């Protein structure tokens, strides 16, 4: 299940952070509402807040970061994996004034589609958990659609990069293909990478290397008009 509740960012080693830092980027990894380690109330406050208060928290952290004199607020890109990939896409729609590009890696694009996963639909407990986190599609279908990036790509105005593994059992590749279909139909420019033998969070060194090098090039191209060190 691709969901943000219970995760958190710590000082422990992160491949993603290490890669971008050694490339010269400033990296911000906020603990938004729903993160663990800050009490049950804070954890539960992230429920049913996909595309809403969670992204408000992230945007608030970004605003605080770019207030620093050594950060260029004109070169900010949002990047994420799984829920983070969803967050990157919905953030690109919400705040094109704040972000210059967005990267979604194994990201959710269609919230109602999550309820179609056989691991969810065939297990009542899993479905109840998903309803608790997202809302009941039988009662709030329009809201789930409203906060699904795939249905709002007509609003997209900044460059995006999407990546997916064909053997992903957490976020089905249908999320990736639906997004590509809509982007192509709308004539929206984007970059993409698909590895049929990869899972949720690529395992193979060669695909990891190809992915991150491509993301770096994408970001540099997106920041080409700017003059100082880019920010992630």
C-alpha positions in Angstrom: 0.0 0.0 0.0 1.5 3.4 -1.0 0.6 5.6 1.8 2.5 8.4 3.8 1.3 7.6 7.3 3.9 6.2 9.7 7.0 7.0 7.6 9.6 9.6 8.6 12.8 11.1 7.6 15.8 10.8 9.9 19.5 11.4 9.9 20.1 7.8 8.8 21.8 7.2 5.4 19.5 7.8 2.4 20.7 6.9 -1.1 18.5 9.6 -2.6 19.7 12.3 -0.3 23.3 11.2 -0.7 23.1 11.2 -4.5 21.6 14.7 -4.8 23.9 16.2 -2.1 27.0 14.9 -3.8 25.7 16.4 -7.0 25.6 19.8 -5.3 21.9 20.1 -4.6 20.4 21.3 -1.3 18.0 18.7 -0.1 14.9 19.2 2.1 13.1 16.1 3.5 10.3 17.4 5.8 8.4 15.4 8.3 4.8 16.4 7.3 1.7 15.5 9.2 1.2 11.8 9.2 4.9 11.1 9.9 5.8 8.8 12.8 7.8 9.7 15.8 5.8 12.8 16.8 2.8 11.2 18.6 -0.4 9.6 17.6 -2.3 12.8 17.1 0.2 14.1 14.6 0.2 10.7 12.9 -3.6 10.6 12.5 -3.7 14.2 11.4 -2.4 13.0 8.0 -5.5 10.8 7.3 -7.6 11.9 4.3 -5.1 14.7 3.6 -3.6 13.5 0.3 -3.1 16.6 -1.8 -4.3 18.9 1.0 -2.8 19.5 4.4 0.2 17.2 3.9 1.2 19.3 0.9 0.5 22.4 2.9 3.1 21.2 5.3 5.6 20.5 2.6 5.1 23.9 1.0 5.5 25.6 4.3 8.8 23.8 4.8 10.0 24.8 1.3 9.0 28.4 1.9 11.0 28.4 5.1 14.0 26.9 3.3 14.1 29.3 0.4 14.0 32.2 2.9 17.7 31.4 3.5 20.1 33.6 1.5 22.1 30.6 0.3 19.0 28.9 -1.4 17.8 30.0 -4.8 14.0 30.1 -4.6 13.9 30.2 -8.4 15.4 26.7 -8.7 13.2 24.3 -6.6 12.2 20.9 -7.8 10.0 18.4 -6.0 10.9 14.8 -6.0 9.3 11.7 -4.4 8.9 8.0 -4.4 5.6 6.1 -3.9 3.3 8.6 -2.0 6.1 11.0 -2.6 5.7 10.5 -6.3 2.0 11.3 -5.9 3.0 14.4 -3.8 5.4 15.6 -6.5 2.7 15.4 -9.2 -0.1 17.1 -7.2 2.4 19.7 -6.0 3.3 20.5 -9.6 -0.4 21.2 -10.2 -1.0 23.1 -6.9 2.1 25.4 -6.9 3.7 25.9 -10.3 4.8 29.2 -8.9 6.9 27.5 -6.2 8.3 24.4 -8.1 10.1 24.6 -11.4 9.9 20.8 -12.1 8.6 17.6 -10.5 9.8 14.0 -10.5 7.4 11.1 -9.7 9.2 7.8 -9.1 6.7 4.9 -8.7 4.1 7.4 -7.8 0.3 7.0 -7.3 -1.5 9.0 -10.1 -5.1 7.7 -9.7 -6.4 7.4 -6.1 -9.6 5.5 -6.9 -7.4 3.0 -8.8 -5.8 2.0 -5.5 -9.1 0.3 -4.5 -9.0 -1.9 -7.6 -5.8 -3.6 -6.5 -6.6 -7.3 -5.9 -4.6 -7.2 -2.7 -7.0 -4.5 -1.4 -10.4 -5.5 -3.0 -10.1 -9.1 -1.9 -9.1 -8.4 1.7 -11.7 -6.6 3.9 -9.1 -5.5 6.5 -6.8 -3.9 3.9 -9.8 -2.1 2.3 -10.9 -0.7 5.7 -7.4 0.6 6.3 -7.4 2.2 2.9 -10.8 3.8 3.5 -9.6 5.1 6.8 -6.6 6.7 5.2 -8.1 8.0 2.0 -11.9 8.0 2.4 -14.6 5.7 1.1 -14.9 5.7 -2.7 -18.6 4.9 -2.4 -19.1 8.2 -0.4 -16.4 10.5 -1.6 -15.6 9.4 -5.2 -15.6 13.0 -6.5 -13.1 14.1 -3.8 -10.8 11.2 -4.6 -10.9 12.1 -8.3 -10.3 15.8 -7.5 -7.1 15.0 -5.7 -5.8 12.5 -8.3 -3.1 14.0 -10.6 -4.1 11.9 -13.6 -7.5 13.8 -13.8 -5.9 17.2 -13.6 -3.1 17.1 -16.1 -4.7 19.8 -18.1 -3.6 22.1 -15.3 0.1 21.1 -15.6 2.4 23.9 -16.6 5.9 22.8 -15.4 8.2 20.0 -16.6 7.6 16.5 -15.1 9.6 13.3 -15.1 7.9 9.9 -14.3 9.5 6.5 -13.7 8.1 3.1 -13.0 9.0 -0.6 -12.6 6.9 -3.2 -14.4 7.0 -5.6 -11.4 5.9 -3.0 -8.8 3.5 -4.7 -6.4 2.9 -1.6 -4.3 2.0 0.9 -7.0 0.7 -0.9 -10.0 2.2 0.2 -13.3 -1.3 1.1 -14.5 -0.8 4.3 -12.6 2.2 5.1 -14.8 0.5 4.1 -18.1 -2.7 6.0 -17.3 -0.7 9.1 -16.7 1.3 8.7 -19.9 -1.9 8.2 -21.9 -3.4 11.4 -20.5 -0.2 13.4 -21.0 0.0 12.2 -24.6 -3.6 13.0 -25.3 -3.2 16.5 -23.9 0.1 17.0 -25.8 1.9 17.8 -22.5 5.7 17.5 -22.7 7.3 15.1 -20.1 10.2 12.6 -19.7 9.7 9.0 -18.6 11.6 5.8 -17.8 10.1 2.4 -17.5 12.0 -0.8 -16.5 9.9 -3.9 -16.9 11.9 -6.1 -14.6 12.1 -3.6 -11.7 10.1 -3.5 -8.5 8.9 -0.7 -6.1 12.1 1.2 -5.5 14.5 -0.1 -8.1 16.8 -2.9 -7.0 19.4 -3.1 -9.8 22.4 -0.9 -9.8 22.3 -0.3 -13.5 18.7 0.9 -13.4 19.3 3.0 -10.3 22.2 4.7 -12.0 20.3 5.3 -15.3 17.3 6.7 -13.3 19.3 9.1 -11.1 21.5 10.3 -13.9 18.5 11.0 -16.1 16.8 12.8 -13.2 19.9 15.0 -12.7 19.9 15.8 -16.4 16.2 16.6 -16.3 16.6 18.9 -13.4 19.6 20.7 -14.9 17.7 21.2 -18.1 14.7 22.5 -16.1 17.0 25.0 -14.3 18.9 26.0 -17.5 17.5 29.5 -17.3 18.7 30.1 -13.8 22.2 31.0 -12.7 23.0 29.6 -9.2 23.1 26.1 -7.6 19.7 24.4 -8.0 17.6 23.2 -5.0 15.8 19.9 -4.5 
